[in-house]
Amino acid sequence: MANSAIPGEAINLQISDVLSEVTYPVNKDGLVDAAREAGASNEVLAMLDGLPEQDYSNIEAVTALIGGSFGPGVSG
């Protein structure tokens, strides 16, 4: 599997890459696992691991809690 994470890539881009690959609904552990498999940085893993333990129905449910500015196609 090709690692799409570019060194120095903006954290919001890393998160949006991960979230766009996840099958929803997903729980927090599923998000963290997906990020780890995608080669996300430790910072991204820590952000996702800090989310509440619940099921997320879509990308917007996750990004609302992370509170970042996400690129087109992620913010809705």
Sequence and secondary structure as in RCSB ss.txt:
>XXXX:A:sequence
MANSAIPGEAINLQISDVLSEVTYPVNKDGLVDAAREAGASNEVLAMLDGLPEQDYSNIEAVTALIGGSFGPGVS
G
>XXXX:A:secstr
      TT  HHHHHHHHHHHS SSEEHHHHHHHHHHTT  HHHHHHHHTS SSEE SHHHHHHHHT    TTT 
 
